[in-house]
Amino acid sequence: MHICRNIFRGARMLHWKQSGEAPNQFDTDPPVQNANMPTAQLAEKEQTLNRIDKGKPTSSVIDEWLTITGNLETDGDVLVNGKIKGDIRCNLLIVGQQAEVEGLVIADEVVVRGVALGVIRANRVRIEKTGRVDSEVFHKAICVEEGAEFVGMSRRSNDPMNELATSESQAAALRQAAAEMRAADTAAADDAEDKQEAVA
């Protein structure tokens, strides 16, 4: 696996030299605990990290010794290794294995390897096997790996990042369910009347 990591690192260094791009601060070697990870899974994790645009100053890392209380908003990508208590709005959020996020998350993509508490609104959500999510998740697509802990509700939405659109769709669904219940009650009452008339 050390050979695989060196190959990935070598390929990235060659790409940086040829393209003139600066390496991204998220684009680091996998942690030591991933040394026994299957090659396919390691490659998938590398692809996730490489999707972050290289050289953008808007990429942010919350280190493991940091605890932030308050809201965080950026147009870029965020890797959390520490703790955040507050709402997060960003492009891509990666919650590291030792990280904890508590609050509303609105992002294009969310990858959870640690703990996420609150509400997640994202087009794509992936809960990896080390992840624990206790929240309501609004999404277009969701992937929960075997071994992950997911407590809460999963709600598919065409526009999960739009709170108003999601609320309106929920309200519409509730109105429709109430109408169906009223129709069922009316039908049952009519049926009961018909039976009483038949007996009389």
Backbone torsions as a table, in degrees:
resi	resn	phi	psi	omega
1	MET	NA	-30.3	175.7
2	HIS	-62.9	-35.8	177.8
3	ILE	-62.9	-44.1	179.5
4	CYS	-59.8	-44.5	-179.5
5	ARG	-62.6	-40.5	179.7
6	ASN	-66.5	-35.7	177.2
7	ILE	-64.2	-46.3	178.1
8	PHE	-60.5	-43.6	-178.9
9	ARG	-64.3	-43.1	179.5
10	GLY	-62.2	-41.2	179.3
11	ALA	-64.4	-39.7	179.7
12	ARG	-67.0	-43.5	-179.6
13	MET	-61.8	-40.3	178.1
14	LEU	-63.2	-42.3	179.0
15	HIS	-61.7	-43.2	-178.8
16	TRP	-64.0	-41.7	-178.9
17	LYS	-65.4	-41.1	-177.7
18	GLN	-72.6	-38.3	-174.8
19	SER	-89.2	-18.6	-177.5
20	GLY	80.0	6.2	-179.5
21	GLU	-81.1	148.4	175.9
22	ALA	-81.0	145.6	177.8
23	PRO	-64.6	144.9	179.2
24	ASN	-82.0	143.7	-177.0
25	GLN	-68.5	-17.4	176.7
26	PHE	-83.0	-17.8	-170.0
27	ASP	-86.2	73.7	-176.7
28	THR	-117.0	168.7	177.2
29	ASP	-63.1	148.2	177.4
30	PRO	-61.4	151.3	179.3
31	PRO	-61.4	161.8	-176.8
32	VAL	-59.4	-34.6	-176.9
33	GLN	-67.0	-11.7	178.7
34	ASN	-92.1	9.1	-175.0
35	ALA	-62.0	-29.8	-179.8
36	ASN	-97.4	12.3	-178.1
37	MET	-71.7	141.0	177.3
38	PRO	-58.1	148.2	-176.2
39	THR	-57.9	-40.5	-178.5
40	ALA	-62.9	-42.7	-179.7
41	GLN	-68.9	-38.9	177.7
42	LEU	-62.4	-42.9	179.3
43	ALA	-62.7	-38.7	179.3
44	GLU	-64.2	-41.3	178.3
45	LYS	-64.9	-40.0	177.5
46	GLU	-61.5	-41.2	179.8
47	GLN	-63.8	-39.2	178.2
48	THR	-59.6	-47.1	-179.4
49	LEU	-67.8	-35.5	-178.0
50	ASN	-73.6	-15.9	177.7
51	ARG	-68.4	-21.1	177.7
52	ILE	-70.5	128.6	-177.2
53	ASP	-59.7	128.7	-177.7
54	LYS	-74.0	140.6	174.1
55	GLY	82.2	-0.8	-179.9
56	LYS	-78.4	129.9	-179.9
57	PRO	-71.0	-11.5	-177.1
58	THR	-81.9	-3.2	175.8
59	SER	-76.0	129.7	-173.5
60	SER	-127.7	145.7	177.0
61	VAL	-123.1	126.3	172.9
62	ILE	-98.5	106.4	-173.7
63	ASP	-68.2	161.8	-171.7
64	GLU	-65.4	-22.3	-179.1
65	TRP	-91.1	3.7	-178.7
66	LEU	-99.6	138.6	169.9
67	THR	-124.7	121.2	-177.8
68	ILE	-111.5	128.6	173.5
69	THR	-113.7	111.9	-176.2
70	GLY	140.9	174.4	-175.5
71	ASN	-86.5	149.0	-179.8
72	LEU	-127.9	125.4	-178.6
73	GLU	-136.5	130.6	178.9
74	THR	-155.0	154.7	174.1
75	ASP	-83.6	-9.4	-175.9
76	GLY	-96.4	-151.3	-173.7
77	ASP	-114.7	149.4	-175.9
78	VAL	-131.3	129.9	171.7
79	LEU	-110.7	118.4	-178.3
80	VAL	-105.6	119.5	172.7
81	ASN	-111.7	-11.2	179.3
82	GLY	-102.6	-139.2	-178.6
83	LYS	-127.5	137.1	175.7
84	ILE	-128.8	126.1	172.6
85	LYS	-114.3	99.2	-176.6
86	GLY	157.3	176.1	-177.9
87	ASP	-82.5	146.0	179.8
88	ILE	-127.1	130.2	173.9
89	ARG	-128.6	119.8	-177.7
90	CYS	-158.5	-176.4	178.7
91	ASN	-82.8	-58.9	178.1
92	LEU	-126.7	127.8	176.3
93	LEU	-116.4	124.3	173.8
94	ILE	-114.4	119.5	178.1
95	VAL	-96.9	109.8	-176.2
96	GLY	-65.2	168.3	-174.7
97	GLN	-59.8	-36.2	-178.3
98	GLN	-97.4	6.8	-173.7
99	ALA	-91.3	159.8	175.5
100	GLU	-140.0	127.8	179.0
101	VAL	-121.9	127.4	-179.5
102	GLU	-128.7	113.7	-179.6
103	GLY	146.0	-172.4	179.1
104	LEU	-79.7	131.6	176.9
105	VAL	-118.1	124.9	174.7
106	ILE	-124.2	116.5	-177.3
107	ALA	-155.6	160.3	175.2
108	ASP	-67.8	-40.5	-179.7
109	GLU	-141.6	138.5	178.3
110	VAL	-128.5	128.4	175.3
111	VAL	-118.2	120.7	-176.5
112	VAL	-111.0	116.5	174.5
113	ARG	-113.5	-13.3	179.4
114	GLY	-114.8	-128.0	-175.9
115	VAL	-116.8	131.7	175.9
116	ALA	-129.2	123.0	179.3
117	LEU	-122.9	136.9	179.9
118	GLY	124.3	-142.4	-179.7
119	VAL	-119.2	134.1	177.0
120	ILE	-114.6	128.2	174.8
121	ARG	-124.2	109.6	-176.0
122	ALA	-154.1	152.2	175.8
123	ASN	-66.8	-41.7	-180.0
124	ARG	-129.8	132.8	179.0
125	VAL	-129.3	130.8	174.6
126	ARG	-127.7	122.6	177.1
127	ILE	-106.3	110.1	-177.1
128	GLU	-80.9	169.4	-169.7
129	LYS	-61.5	-22.9	178.4
130	THR	-90.3	-2.3	-173.5
131	GLY	-84.6	152.0	173.7
132	ARG	-134.3	117.7	-177.5
133	VAL	-119.7	124.9	175.0
134	ASP	-125.1	86.0	-174.1
135	SER	-166.4	174.3	172.3
136	GLU	-96.1	125.1	-174.4
137	VAL	-114.0	119.7	173.9
138	PHE	-102.8	129.7	-171.3
139	HIS	-156.4	162.2	165.8
140	LYS	-91.6	-38.9	179.7
141	ALA	-142.0	140.6	179.6
142	ILE	-138.0	143.0	177.2
143	CYS	-132.1	123.7	178.3
144	VAL	-117.2	113.3	-178.5
145	GLU	-72.7	153.3	176.8
146	GLU	-61.4	131.2	-178.3
147	GLY	100.8	-16.9	178.2
148	ALA	-72.6	153.9	178.4
149	GLU	-109.9	117.8	-178.4
150	PHE	-127.4	109.4	176.8
151	VAL	-117.5	124.3	-178.5
152	GLY	142.7	-153.4	-178.1
153	MET	-124.7	141.9	176.0
154	SER	-111.4	122.3	-178.3
155	ARG	-125.3	120.7	177.0
156	ARG	-79.9	139.7	-179.2
157	SER	-145.0	145.1	176.4
158	ASN	-74.4	-21.8	179.9
159	ASP	-139.8	69.3	-172.3
160	PRO	-67.0	-24.6	-176.9
161	MET	-80.1	-13.5	-179.7
162	ASN	-95.2	105.1	-176.6
163	GLU	-61.6	-40.5	-178.2
164	LEU	-64.7	-45.4	-179.4
165	ALA	-63.2	-40.2	179.6
166	THR	-65.7	-42.5	179.4
167	SER	-64.0	-41.4	179.2
168	GLU	-64.9	-40.5	179.5
169	SER	-66.6	-36.4	176.6
170	GLN	-65.5	-43.2	179.8
171	ALA	-63.2	-41.2	178.4
172	ALA	-63.0	-41.1	178.7
173	ALA	-64.2	-39.4	178.0
174	LEU	-66.2	-41.3	178.1
175	ARG	-62.2	-41.5	179.5
176	GLN	-64.7	-42.6	179.0
177	ALA	-63.3	-40.8	178.6
178	ALA	-64.0	-40.7	178.8
179	ALA	-63.9	-40.2	178.8
180	GLU	-65.8	-37.7	178.5
181	MET	-66.8	-41.1	177.6
182	ARG	-63.2	-41.2	179.5
183	ALA	-64.0	-39.8	179.0
184	ALA	-66.2	-41.2	177.7
185	ASP	-63.1	-42.1	179.5
186	THR	-63.5	-42.7	179.7
187	ALA	-64.3	-39.7	179.2
188	ALA	-66.5	-40.1	178.8
189	ALA	-65.4	-43.3	177.8
190	ASP	-61.4	-40.3	179.6
191	ASP	-64.9	-39.5	178.2
192	ALA	-65.3	-41.0	177.5
193	GLU	-63.0	-42.1	178.9
194	ASP	-61.1	-39.6	179.6
195	LYS	-67.0	-38.9	-180.0
196	GLN	-66.9	-40.8	177.6
197	GLU	-63.9	-38.0	179.8
198	ALA	-65.6	-37.7	179.3
199	VAL	-69.0	-39.8	-179.5
200	ALA	-67.5	NA	NA
